[in-house]
């Protein structure tokens, strides 16, 4: 069974579009590796947490910023398909 990415976002902060953009990027990049991406409105203000299965791979409150899409793709890749090349997203 393929893993599902969950993006938990704060609806009061207006972060739905950011979450939808990141979901679209992940679904496009990991077409064969993911079972889907779920967008989950958070009941906690300011939350923006990204999980693969039940493992938190990014928490905006801990990091102090949102993830760049390049970094997010690398974090997801490391969980779902470590051998996958991300092309230009792998370059430092």
N, C-alpha and C positions, 0 to 999 in steps of 0.2 A: 504494500500500500504506500502510495507516495505521500510525503509530508505536506501539511498545509501551513502556510504562513498566515499569521493573524496580526493585523495592524490595529492596535487599540488607540483611539484618538479622542481628544477632547472636543465634543461638538460645540460647546460654549465658546471655545477659542476660535472656531471657524476652520478647523484643520481637516475637514472631510475632503476637500479638493486635493490637498497635499497627500493624504492617505490614498486617495483614488489614483493619483498620478503614480505614486510608488508601486501600488498594486499592479497597474498596467505595465510598468517597466519590468517588474519581476515576472509577470505572466509571459511577457514577450521574450525575455531572456531565458527563462527556465521552463519552456513549453513542455519538455519531456521529463522534467525532474520534479514538478510540483503537482499536488492534487488539487491545488486552488489557493486563492488568497481570500481571507475573510476580513472584512472591515467591521470593527466592533466599537460602537460609541462607548466611551468610558464614563463612569459615574464620578470619577476623580478629576477635579479640575486640573488642567495643565498636563494631563497624561498623554504621552505618545510613546507607546511601547510596541516593539516588534518582536514576535516570537516565531520560531520554527517548531512545530509540534508544541510541546510544553516548555521549550527552552527559550528564555529571554536572550535575544542576541543584541538588542539595543533598547536603551531607556533614555529618553530625552532629559529627564530630570537628573539622572546620574551623569550623563555626558555634558550637560549644560548647553546643548545645541541639537539641532536636527541632523540626521545623517545625510551626507552627500550621497547621491544615488550610486556613484561608483563604489563607495565604501559599503553601502548596503548590499549591493550585488556581491561583493567579495565575502561579506559575512554570511549571506544566504548560501552562496556557493560552497563555502567551507563546511556547512552543515549538510547540504543535500547532494553535492557531487564535487568533492575536493579535487578531482582530476580535470574538471572542466575549465577550458580556457575562456576567459572573458574578453579576449582581444585587447582593444585599447583601454578597457577598464582595468586591466592588470598592470598597466604601466604606472610607475610611481609619479 
